[in-house]
Amino acid sequence: MASSFWAGLPFDLIRDISCRLHDAADYVRFHAVCKPWRDTLPPARCRPLFLPWLLTLSRDDDAVDQRTARCVFISSNRRRAAATGIRIQHMNWVISACDGMAARLLTGFPGPVVAGCPLTGSAAAGAPLPGYSEDIKQWVDLAVGTASGDGTILLCSWVPRRFQWPYDYTSIIFNMALLRPGDKAWMFLRQHHLDDDDEGIRDHCCVAYHDGMVVCKTGKIFVESSYLVESHGELLWVLVWDTFPACHQVGVCPNKTPSLSVKVYALRGGGKHFSEWEMRDDGQSLADQVLFLGHPTSFVVDASQLGMIGGCAYFNLHSKQYNRMIKYNFREHQFEFLEQLPDDFDGKMGTWITPQPVIASTKVCPAC
């Protein structure tokens, strides 16, 4: 009797409930309850936006070829009972800077490429991409990629290289390449040698393709991390400051959580100088938005699409002493410690990826 009652709920009610489920695992479980509930499954384009997962960014010296993905937006009680982390094969997935979805998988040779979702293992043939020139082949296996709203793919790599002349030192080789829609070949943009005085130099360097140009910004002194993110046609530069950096020197209260401040600047003009970035009244302008800040990809979502309260940013703060998931409230100018991330995230940057679950239809194929 009970099962028939739940199976007999009105179609519109079941559809309305499922559209409010923004955890991908909950959404899949909901539609697996019974056949009538599965039959209410809308087309993929009509499904709700799902909460993103945090994905580790593999470094060049990693001994394993896997990455860890973790769901951080569940309660502590559910976290104890549910599997919140998965391991996926390390591949060069390009992630969209609009919604965090995996756009495609890069390969080192021309021909068909894979599109899909690395979290769920789904895959489908995508449009072919041109092969790489000799300038790009040398570093593309270590590259990370983002896809802008117009489909342009930007590749970046930070490769450490040791030099012994005129003295023994290590430099970071920073490469970039661009592929715009309709291009028949990748464009090798430039190569820079960056000093390796700061072990977190990649945290302070962010790159984005916006309005027909590549924008590259680095953090300032006392900056924990910096990000470039598009919001309603504007390019925003987000800086996470440690307001009391002296406390985090070696041997001085190493376990203390930094006192953070997040500043937001909007691009004005060509963006060649800091003066062309205008500080935003972030409490007002971002009141209805949620920022997911990561490397290499950050993105902004309207809070209503995820059933969340806007005016906040999520990012992982990492060092040799800690690796923590942080929520920053722009209105209150306060941060909240959400959780201590597991060892897999130690010393690693994280990016966000939005899951795209694949749910089989109950309709029987006539050919079967």
Sequence and secondary structure as in RCSB ss.txt:
>XXXX:A:sequence
MASSFWAGLPFDLIRDISCRLHDAADYVRFHAVCKPWRDTLPPARCRPLFLPWLLTLSRDDDAVDQRTARCVFIS
SNRRRAAATGIRIQHMNWVISACDGMAARLLTGFPGPVVAGCPLTGSAAAGAPLPGYSEDIKQWVDLAVGTASGD
GTILLCSWVPRRFQWPYDYTSIIFNMALLRPGDKAWMFLRQHHLDDDDEGIRDHCCVAYHDGMVVCKTGKIFVES
SYLVESHGELLWVLVWDTFPACHQVGVCPNKTPSLSVKVYALRGGGKHFSEWEMRDDGQSLADQVLFLGHPTSFV
VDASQLGMIGGCAYFNLHSKQYNRMIKYNFREHQFEFLEQLPDDFDGKMGTWITPQPVIASTKVCPAC
>XXXX:A:secstr
 HHHHHHTS HHHHHHHHTT  SHHHHHHHHTS HHHHHT   GGGS     EEEE   TT SSSEEEEE  SS 
HHHHHHS  EEEEE   EEEETTT  EEEE  SSSEEEEEEETTTTEEEEEEEE    HHHHTTGGG EEEE TT
S EEEEEEEEEEE SSS EEEEEEEEEEE TT SS EEEEEEEEE SSTTTTTSEEEEEETTEEEEEE  TTEEE
EEEEEETTEEEEEEEEES GGGGSTTSSTTS   EEEEEEEE TT  SGGGEEE  HHHHTTTEEEE  SS  EE
EEHHHHT  SSEEEEEEE SS EEEEEEETTTTEEEEEEE  GGGTT  EEEE        S   TT 
